[in-house]
Amino acid sequence: MKENYKILIAEDEEDLCEILQFNLESEGYKVDVAHSGEDALKRKLVQYDLFLLDVMMGKMSGFSLAQKIRKEYELQTPIIFLTARNSENDLLTGFNVGADDYIYKPFSIRELQARVKSVLKRVQTLTPNDPKTELKVGEITVDFVSKRILIGAKKIELTRNEFEIRALLSKHPGRIFSREEILLRVWDNDVIVTDRTVDVNITRLRKKMEPLNGYIKNKAGYGYYFEV
């Protein structure tokens, strides 16, 4: 695993920031802290390997900060939300704006350290030539710019939704996405679809990518994930 991962914590509780910083630094990470979303945006965000964002912060929430990181700065850096709220709507909102994981307050330091390590381990398995434009795993190349997938030199003809599902799972290897999360991330908000739609698209996607369809796995009762 890469050494000296750099983490930015955006949390308005200064005492909690100090505790998190101390314990993560004791694990060998380099850690910066910001006490507001506005303060976080003053940093050079591209330098970080992980963002720990408190959901409820002053004027700019962690959700709003995550949206800026994803949309305006176009960064795919993993995001873990820290929150005292555990409603389903908040959870779905978080994943919809690009969360990689959630940690509910109060939490133990050991849980935090384990979650951070797990997320960084997942993204470390990605080895694209350019993390923003291309991902290559075995014979498969996912080109995020041209929106195409190649097996060797052969282009695989996919629908938009099939490509977006494959791209989503590929960017987060090992992370299980429920059908509802996939619907939120891939389909437009004004389109009415059911969970079954996800299954149908993944079935078609697997068929088109045979015999390499084993990369997409299903965990019964939970959802789908990409296995390197």
Secondary structure, 3 states (H helix, E strand, C coil): CCCCCEEEEECCCHHHHHHHHHHHHCCCCEEEEECCHHHHCCCCHHHCCEEEEECCCCCCCHHHHHHHHHHHCCCCCCEEEEECCCCHHHHHHHHHCCCCEEEECCCCHHHHHHHHHHHHHHHHCCCCCCCCCEEEECCEEEECCCCEEEECCEEECCCHHHHHHHHHHHHCCCCCECHHHHHHHHCCCCCCCCHHHHHHHHHHHHHHCCCCHHHEEEECCCEEEECC
